[in-house]
Amino acid sequence: MSTTVESKLCEGPGGGTEERGWHADPVSTPSSEPSSLLPTFVPVPEIATRLGIVVTKVHQLIRERALLAVRTDGVLRVPAEFVADGLVVKGLPGTVTLLTDGGYRDDEIIDWLFTPDDTLPGTPIAALRENRGREVHRRAQAAGY
């Protein structure tokens, strides 16, 4: 949950969570469907299972910049959207390289990948998952300059 969402939620009188501000309707637990704008971070061992490899190989993919990871609460996590059909999404390593060369930090790269782009349409990670890497690479090159 992002800090902007957390700042709008507070505990209601019945112990449930309710939203303050625009709506007074109670807000239930977060949807089981992830938002298309927010990455679903999963621990490295789960990524290893999805890829069918050992955890140390996932760490190597992170070192080689084929995957990006963030550490939250002491646990290294990778966006689940970076893996499809048991493989790293085609075009992701190249996109990461282009953005890194353009001066982006890892957290900025993840933000860029999950930010909607009307010219694609959709998010760059969704376009990569749909095998539209060339379009994403063009935008990544332009973003770095």
PECORMO-V18191 format. One record per pair of residues at least 12 apart in sequence whose ideal C-beta (glycine too) atoms are under 10 Angstrom apart, sorted by sequence separation. I is the first residue (numbers start at 1). GAP is how many residues later the second one is. D is the distance in whole Angstrom. If there is no record, write none. Layout:
BEGIN
I & GAP & D
I & GAP & D
END
This chain:
BEGIN
8 & 12 & 6
9 & 12 & 10
12 & 12 & 10
14 & 12 & 8
16 & 12 & 8
17 & 12 & 8
43 & 12 & 9
44 & 12 & 10
46 & 12 & 10
67 & 12 & 9
97 & 12 & 10
112 & 12 & 7
113 & 12 & 4
114 & 12 & 9
120 & 12 & 7
124 & 12 & 5
127 & 12 & 9
7 & 13 & 9
8 & 13 & 6
16 & 13 & 9
17 & 13 & 10
45 & 13 & 8
48 & 13 & 10
69 & 13 & 9
79 & 13 & 10
96 & 13 & 6
99 & 13 & 6
112 & 13 & 9
113 & 13 & 9
123 & 13 & 9
124 & 13 & 9
5 & 14 & 9
7 & 14 & 9
8 & 14 & 8
12 & 14 & 6
44 & 14 & 5
47 & 14 & 9
62 & 14 & 8
68 & 14 & 7
82 & 14 & 10
95 & 14 & 8
96 & 14 & 10
99 & 14 & 8
113 & 14 & 10
8 & 15 & 10
12 & 15 & 9
43 & 15 & 10
44 & 15 & 7
47 & 15 & 9
67 & 15 & 6
109 & 15 & 10
110 & 15 & 9
113 & 15 & 8
120 & 15 & 6
124 & 15 & 7
51 & 16 & 9
62 & 16 & 7
66 & 16 & 9
67 & 16 & 8
119 & 16 & 8
120 & 16 & 7
124 & 16 & 7
44 & 17 & 10
59 & 17 & 8
61 & 17 & 9
92 & 17 & 10
95 & 17 & 9
96 & 17 & 9
9 & 18 & 7
44 & 18 & 8
58 & 18 & 9
95 & 18 & 7
117 & 18 & 9
8 & 19 & 9
117 & 19 & 9
119 & 19 & 10
120 & 19 & 7
124 & 19 & 9
47 & 20 & 7
58 & 20 & 7
119 & 20 & 7
55 & 21 & 10
61 & 21 & 10
67 & 21 & 6
92 & 21 & 8
5 & 22 & 10
47 & 22 & 9
66 & 22 & 6
67 & 22 & 9
117 & 22 & 6
44 & 23 & 9
66 & 23 & 10
113 & 23 & 9
68 & 24 & 9
89 & 24 & 10
112 & 24 & 10
5 & 25 & 9
44 & 25 & 7
58 & 25 & 10
67 & 25 & 8
68 & 25 & 10
99 & 25 & 10
43 & 26 & 10
66 & 26 & 7
67 & 26 & 8
117 & 26 & 10
51 & 27 & 10
61 & 27 & 7
65 & 27 & 10
66 & 27 & 4
112 & 27 & 9
113 & 27 & 9
41 & 28 & 9
50 & 28 & 9
65 & 28 & 6
66 & 28 & 10
68 & 28 & 6
82 & 28 & 9
112 & 28 & 8
1 & 29 & 7
39 & 29 & 10
41 & 29 & 7
43 & 29 & 10
47 & 29 & 9
64 & 29 & 8
67 & 29 & 8
81 & 29 & 10
95 & 29 & 7
5 & 30 & 10
45 & 30 & 10
47 & 30 & 9
48 & 30 & 10
50 & 30 & 8
58 & 30 & 10
66 & 30 & 8
95 & 30 & 9
39 & 31 & 9
41 & 31 & 7
44 & 31 & 8
45 & 31 & 10
46 & 31 & 9
47 & 31 & 5
51 & 31 & 10
65 & 31 & 5
66 & 31 & 10
68 & 31 & 10
79 & 31 & 6
82 & 31 & 9
109 & 31 & 9
112 & 31 & 7
43 & 32 & 5
44 & 32 & 5
46 & 32 & 8
47 & 32 & 9
50 & 32 & 10
51 & 32 & 6
61 & 32 & 9
64 & 32 & 10
65 & 32 & 6
68 & 32 & 10
78 & 32 & 10
81 & 32 & 8
92 & 32 & 10
95 & 32 & 10
2 & 33 & 10
5 & 33 & 9
42 & 33 & 10
43 & 33 & 7
44 & 33 & 7
47 & 33 & 8
50 & 33 & 5
53 & 33 & 9
81 & 33 & 8
91 & 33 & 9
92 & 33 & 8
95 & 33 & 7
41 & 34 & 9
43 & 34 & 6
44 & 34 & 6
46 & 34 & 8
49 & 34 & 10
50 & 34 & 9
52 & 34 & 6
79 & 34 & 8
91 & 34 & 10
94 & 34 & 9
109 & 34 & 10
2 & 35 & 10
41 & 35 & 10
42 & 35 & 6
43 & 35 & 8
47 & 35 & 8
48 & 35 & 10
50 & 35 & 9
51 & 35 & 6
52 & 35 & 9
65 & 35 & 7
79 & 35 & 8
108 & 35 & 10
2 & 36 & 7
41 & 36 & 4
42 & 36 & 6
47 & 36 & 6
50 & 36 & 7
51 & 36 & 7
70 & 36 & 7
89 & 36 & 7
91 & 36 & 9
92 & 36 & 6
104 & 36 & 9
1 & 37 & 9
40 & 37 & 9
41 & 37 & 7
42 & 37 & 8
46 & 37 & 9
49 & 37 & 10
50 & 37 & 9
51 & 37 & 7
69 & 37 & 8
70 & 37 & 7
91 & 37 & 5
92 & 37 & 9
39 & 38 & 9
40 & 38 & 10
41 & 38 & 6
42 & 38 & 5
68 & 38 & 5
90 & 38 & 7
91 & 38 & 9
95 & 38 & 7
98 & 38 & 9
99 & 38 & 10
102 & 38 & 7
39 & 39 & 9
40 & 39 & 6
41 & 39 & 7
42 & 39 & 10
68 & 39 & 9
89 & 39 & 5
90 & 39 & 9
94 & 39 & 7
98 & 39 & 6
101 & 39 & 9
102 & 39 & 8
104 & 39 & 8
39 & 40 & 4
40 & 40 & 4
41 & 40 & 10
42 & 40 & 10
70 & 40 & 7
89 & 40 & 6
91 & 40 & 8
97 & 40 & 10
98 & 40 & 10
99 & 40 & 10
100 & 40 & 10
101 & 40 & 9
102 & 40 & 9
103 & 40 & 10
104 & 40 & 7
38 & 41 & 9
39 & 41 & 7
40 & 41 & 7
42 & 41 & 9
47 & 41 & 9
65 & 41 & 9
68 & 41 & 6
69 & 41 & 9
89 & 41 & 10
90 & 41 & 6
91 & 41 & 8
92 & 41 & 8
95 & 41 & 6
98 & 41 & 9
99 & 41 & 5
102 & 41 & 6
103 & 41 & 6
39 & 42 & 6
40 & 42 & 10
68 & 42 & 6
81 & 42 & 9
89 & 42 & 9
91 & 42 & 3
94 & 42 & 9
95 & 42 & 6
98 & 42 & 4
99 & 42 & 9
102 & 42 & 2
103 & 42 & 9
38 & 43 & 10
39 & 43 & 8
82 & 43 & 8
90 & 43 & 6
91 & 43 & 8
94 & 43 & 6
97 & 43 & 9
98 & 43 & 6
101 & 43 & 6
102 & 43 & 7
62 & 44 & 10
65 & 44 & 10
81 & 44 & 5
84 & 44 & 9
85 & 44 & 10
89 & 44 & 9
91 & 44 & 10
92 & 44 & 9
95 & 44 & 9
96 & 44 & 9
98 & 44 & 10
99 & 44 & 7
100 & 44 & 9
34 & 45 & 10
36 & 45 & 9
68 & 45 & 9
81 & 45 & 8
84 & 45 & 6
91 & 45 & 6
95 & 45 & 5
98 & 45 & 8
99 & 45 & 6
34 & 46 & 8
79 & 46 & 8
82 & 46 & 9
83 & 46 & 10
84 & 46 & 10
91 & 46 & 7
94 & 46 & 8
95 & 46 & 10
98 & 46 & 6
34 & 47 & 8
81 & 47 & 9
82 & 47 & 9
84 & 47 & 10
81 & 48 & 7
91 & 49 & 10
41 & 69 & 9
39 & 71 & 6
39 & 72 & 9
39 & 74 & 8
39 & 75 & 5
38 & 76 & 7
37 & 77 & 6
36 & 78 & 8
37 & 78 & 7
35 & 79 & 9
37 & 79 & 7
36 & 80 & 8
39 & 84 & 10
36 & 86 & 8
37 & 86 & 7
39 & 86 & 8
36 & 87 & 6
36 & 89 & 9
36 & 90 & 7
END
